[in-house]
Amino acid sequence: MTIRGATAAASEEQIARNRNRLVLEQARAVGLLGAAKNTRLSGRVPSDLVEAAKKRAHVTSDTELLELALSRLALEDDFGIRLVGRKGSIPADIDLGV
């Protein structure tokens, strides 16, 4: 790996770790994460999927991965749905200045 490639990889990892931290902080702030871990979640999934998700999220444990994935899903906004729902709401003859 080149120095530039190593720097880019380190930067990507730092961005992912910051994003993960912010997601978990937000989940904690709205009461989704706390001290009590009182539910066990179990399922069968392909190991390649788990490893790829851990690598992408820069986490090492299954618990970290599950907390992060579930937090992201629970906190997900509806921007995409709202955006698609606005389709056709702007008149076709409006001057957008582009």
N, C-alpha and C positions, 0 to 999 in steps of 0.2 A: 504494500500500500504506500502511495506517495505521501509526502508531508501534507500536501494539500488535501488529499483524500482522508488522511488521519484527522486533520483539523475539521473537515466537513463532518466526519463521523462523530467526532467529539461534540461539535456544535449541535448536530441532530440529537444526540443523546441528551445533552443539556436541555434542549428545547422540550423533548419528550418528558424528561424528569420534572421540569417546571410546570408543564401542562398537567401532568399527573398530580402534582402537589396541589395545584389550584382546583382541580376537579374534586379531589378528596377533601380539601378545605371547604369547598362549597357544599359538598354532601354533608360534612360534619355540621356546618353552619345551619342547615335546614333540618337537622336532626336525623338524617339518614344513617349516619355513622356515629357510633358512640363506643363506650367502654365495653358494653355487653355484646358478646358474639354468641347469640343464643339460637342460631339456626344452622343446621348442617345442610349443605347443598351437594348433591351427588348426581353424576350423569356420565355417560360414556360418549366420548368425543375422540376424533382422530388425534393422535399424538402430534402429528405434523401441524395441525391447526393450533394446538396449544403452544407448541414451540415457536411457531411463526408469530403468534399474538404476543408472547412474552418478549420475543426479540424486537418486535415493532414498538412495544410499549416500554421496553427497557426495564422489565421487572424480572425477578428470578423465581418467585414462588407462585404456586397455584392460588393461594389465598390473596396475594397482592393482585394478581390478574383478575380474579373474580370480583374483588372489591372495586377495582378500577372500572371494569367493564359494566358492572351493575350500576355504579354511580353515574357513569356517562349516560347509560340508557335512561336512568331515572331522572336525570337532570336535563336531558335533551330538550331543546326548544322546538317549536313548531314552525320555524322560519320557512323551511322548504314547502310545507303544506300551505302556509299562508301565501307564499310567493306564487305558487302554481295556481292557487285559488283566485289570484288577482288577474290571471290571464284574460286579456280582452277588456279589462276595465279602463285602459287608457285609450282614448280615441285614436284611430289609425292616422288621422290627419294632423295630429299635434306636432308642432315643431320642437324636436328635442335638441336642436342645436349641434347635431353631430354631422 
